[in-house]
């Protein structure tokens, strides 16, 4: 496996972060209700 410089590893990590954030932003109309449903289900399950 070739050794990469610290700068190239940072740039690859930053690019991956940007791609993930862009994907979440474009899927926001689906992700937010799912996260809310998961949160509510977790909170309700604590009482039962």
C-alpha positions as CSV (number, residue, x, y, z in Angstrom):
1,X,0.0,0.0,0.0
2,X,1.6,3.3,-1.0
3,X,2.2,5.9,1.7
4,X,0.3,9.1,1.3
5,X,1.3,12.5,2.7
6,X,-0.7,14.1,5.5
7,X,-2.0,16.7,3.1
8,X,-3.4,14.1,0.6
9,X,-5.0,12.2,3.5
10,X,-6.6,15.4,4.8
11,X,-7.9,16.3,1.3
12,X,-9.4,12.9,0.7
13,X,-11.1,12.9,4.2
14,X,-12.4,16.4,3.6
15,X,-13.7,15.5,0.2
16,X,-15.5,12.5,1.7
17,X,-17.0,14.7,4.4
18,X,-18.2,17.2,1.8
19,X,-19.8,14.3,-0.2
20,X,-21.6,13.0,2.8
21,X,-22.9,16.4,3.8
22,X,-24.1,17.1,0.3
23,X,-25.9,13.7,0.2
24,X,-27.5,14.4,3.6
25,X,-28.6,17.8,2.5
26,X,-30.2,16.4,-0.7
27,X,-31.9,13.6,1.2
28,X,-33.0,16.0,4.0
29,X,-36.7,15.5,3.3
30,X,-36.3,11.7,4.0
31,X,-33.6,11.8,6.6
32,X,-35.2,14.2,9.1
33,X,-38.5,12.3,9.5
34,X,-36.6,9.0,9.9
35,X,-34.3,10.5,12.6
36,X,-37.3,12.0,14.4
37,X,-39.2,8.7,14.2
38,X,-36.1,6.9,15.6
39,X,-35.8,9.4,18.4
40,X,-39.5,9.2,19.4
41,X,-39.4,5.4,19.2
42,X,-36.4,5.3,21.5
43,X,-37.9,7.7,24.0
44,X,-41.3,5.9,24.1
45,X,-39.6,2.5,24.5
46,X,-37.9,3.7,27.7
47,X,-41.3,3.9,29.4
48,X,-42.5,0.4,28.3
